[in-house]
Amino acid sequence: MITNTNTLQTLLDSSQLRQLAECLRGGDLLESLVDEWSFNSSTELLAVGARTLGLEWLESDHVEVASDALEGFPVKLIHRHEIFPLERGMGWIRLAVSNPFDFAAVDSVASALELEVRPVVTTSEILQRLIKRNLGVGSETIDGLIALRRQSGDVEMLEELDASGLEDAEEAEQASVVRLVNEILGEAIEARASDIHVESQETGLKIRYRIDGVLQKQPTPPEMNQFRAAIISRLKIMAKMNIAEKRVPQDGRIKLRVAGREIDIRASVIPMLHGEGVVMRVLDKSNLQFSLRGIGMSQAVYEQFQQLIRLPHGIVLVTGPTGSGKTTTLYSALNEIKSEDVKIITTEDPIEYQLEGINQIQVHTKVGLSFAACLRAILRHDPDVVLVGEIRDLETAENATQASLTGHMVFSTLHTNDSAGAFMRLNDMGVEPFLVASTVEGILAQRLIRVLCEDCKEAYVPELGELPGDFPTDARLDPKLRFYRPVGCEVCRRTGYRGRKGIYELLVTTDRIRQLAIQGCSADVIKKAAMEEGLETLRIDGWNKVLSGVTTVDEILRVTKAD
């Protein structure tokens, strides 16, 4: 919102105002003046400077930008002078500026639009967020790209690097596209995106980031569509793909360093109707903490799982859909048990993170190095613990069961909806029920839920009619029952959620469960028996996290189904 700065009691004298102007015009930091004049921050100093000049102060980027403010506004002036139009009236325009002494910016806008300019002062950070929100990621490079297109030929020539003889033009185009692509990647990493989707559609280029498990469309300037082919080519070059091949899917890897952080990106390109689509999985090594304590397990599940992963032999499975955090859970388990007297070998496709003290093998099916082939070779290296990235077929499943029968601890993953379904899944692959029952020691099913933002979540008393039928009865009747709901703030990008945690369902194979598995009973029968023995399902764990204020009822309904 825009506030008038008359609530600030301090004014600058003429000498201070002159020094402030010189500092801003020279591009210097305001910290020296902040200390000298005993202000709390550069923001406070700039606000007082605005008041001294009789100008309005914009304290937040959460301001409604009038729909007609940008109509006919020269975009190049926005980035050249760091300004942004907020509102337009009859004969005037309200303009956010970070430097109230940049009279050239005011004159340029007044001249271009023939309007009276009414400056509103704000910080550079708030202006940048306004620009990105309203013009989209990469907007500041678009004008330069268009100018380059006019000067040096078509940026799309980047796709024919081997065939083109215009090396100078190609290098110039590539350098410009590099800047645009780097901004797309940098913005995604800053937003904590786990995946970046760059999609070619009939209407142009669509960019979406998956943040906390939910896709969010990113605003992009229409002019970016002119560089769709160049952007995709640049990404293919970075991932060491063949940019001339556009008929078959390709996979690659990009390694980056962003603000001192090591970022690993797995890229996949698939040809689609209106051009190639790119999806990139972002692996931020600096944010990784493989700890079972930190992934959201309840104390009871944590203690049981600790006992399972320390067994001398057997199979422990982690199940759930793609993107449910199975790999993180397994890596956390390996971190718990690794030591100098335990040899751990993993076989993965692909290796997502490199773990210190653990031997990791990359599956390479093109040369015959499948999960099953890896597992056979691994057993000749005298391991104590083996991690198989995924049990996909009968051969891998049989090798895993044989490894456990010969005294090895085997960790792996399966794609099933719940823990009890793992028995039927292995049986369907062709593994004998008695082998499954005798080797599988426990199955952990999991999902990821979004966590409410601590900065803005709001308490409320739910109406009884709002609660699902399977919500715990005792809690439903509690007069002190309080839930929390998302509100949205700058910290969480207005979503109301920030970060994710797991909900878990740990089925330990007891004697009763083994008997049912040997008989080939259905998943429903096994699950019912496990619940009678104390199994807390995904849904129950979810309700517990709602009651503890971690997440919302809607979030649990989104990722689980009633038992």
Beta strands, then each sheet from edge to edge (+ up, - down):
strand 1: 2-3
strand 2: 56-58
strand 3: 83-89
strand 4: 92-97
strand 5: 116-121
strand 6: 193-201
strand 7: 204-211
strand 8: 214-218
strand 9: 250-258
strand 10: 261-272
strand 11: 275-284
strand 12: 314-319
strand 13: 344-348
strand 14: 359-362
strand 15: 385-388
strand 16: 409-414
strand 17: 440-452
strand 18: 458-460
strand 19: 483-485
strand 20: 497-508
sheet 1: 1+ 2- 5- 4- 3+
sheet 2: 8+ 7- 6+ 11- 10+ 9-
sheet 3: 14+ 13+ 15+ 16+ 12+ 17+ 20-
sheet 4: 18+ 19-
end
